[in-house]
Amino acid sequence: MKKITLTIALLLTSSVLYAKPYNCTAYFKEKVVEKMKVNASKDVVAEEKAADRLRKKGVEIDYVQCDD
């Protein structure tokens, strides 16, 4: 059990080390709908995370653009 816990802790720590904050802007019909910050390893991943979070909140979006 200790090995499993240690492995999970190491995986979580390593993934957090590579993540960096991205400023994301969501657009709907070429207008800014919402802005948010997302932690991710790549900008594509950040855009997916932001889009998923907004859709779960019920916000209509066309696309999300993120930059670091």
C-alpha positions as CSV (number, residue, x, y, z in Angstrom):
1,M,0.0,0.0,0.0
2,K,2.9,2.4,0.8
3,K,4.3,1.8,-2.7
4,I,1.0,2.7,-4.4
5,T,0.7,5.8,-2.3
6,L,4.3,6.9,-3.0
7,T,3.8,6.2,-6.8
8,I,0.7,8.3,-6.9
9,A,2.3,11.1,-4.9
10,L,5.3,11.1,-7.3
11,L,3.0,11.2,-10.4
12,L,1.0,14.1,-9.0
13,T,4.1,16.0,-8.1
14,S,5.8,15.5,-11.5
15,S,2.7,16.6,-13.4
16,V,2.4,19.8,-11.2
17,L,6.0,20.7,-11.8
18,Y,5.5,20.8,-15.6
19,A,2.2,22.7,-15.4
20,K,2.2,26.5,-15.8
21,P,-0.5,29.1,-15.6
22,Y,-2.3,30.2,-18.8
23,N,-4.7,33.1,-19.3
24,C,-7.6,31.9,-21.3
25,T,-10.3,33.9,-23.1
26,A,-13.6,32.3,-24.3
27,Y,-15.4,33.7,-27.3
28,F,-18.9,33.4,-28.5
29,K,-19.9,35.1,-31.8
30,E,-16.5,36.9,-31.9
31,K,-17.2,38.5,-28.5
32,V,-15.4,37.8,-25.2
33,V,-17.6,35.7,-23.0
34,E,-15.3,35.0,-20.0
35,K,-11.7,35.0,-19.0
36,M,-10.1,32.5,-16.6
37,K,-6.7,31.1,-15.5
38,V,-5.9,27.4,-16.1
39,N,-2.8,25.4,-15.1
40,A,-1.6,23.1,-17.9
41,S,1.5,21.7,-19.5
42,K,0.7,23.0,-23.0
43,D,-1.6,25.7,-24.5
44,V,-3.7,23.1,-26.3
45,V,-4.3,21.3,-23.0
46,A,-5.2,24.6,-21.3
47,E,-7.7,25.4,-24.0
48,E,-9.4,22.1,-23.6
49,K,-9.5,22.4,-19.8
50,A,-11.0,25.9,-20.0
51,A,-13.6,24.9,-22.6
52,D,-14.6,21.9,-20.5
53,R,-15.0,24.0,-17.3
54,L,-17.0,26.6,-19.2
55,R,-19.3,24.0,-20.8
56,K,-19.9,22.4,-17.3
57,K,-20.9,25.8,-16.1
58,G,-23.4,26.1,-19.0
59,V,-21.6,28.9,-20.8
60,E,-22.0,28.9,-24.6
61,I,-18.7,29.2,-26.4
62,D,-17.4,29.0,-29.9
63,Y,-13.7,28.7,-29.0
64,V,-11.1,29.4,-26.3
65,Q,-7.7,31.0,-26.8
66,C,-5.0,30.7,-24.2
67,D,-1.6,32.3,-23.8
68,D,1.1,32.2,-21.1
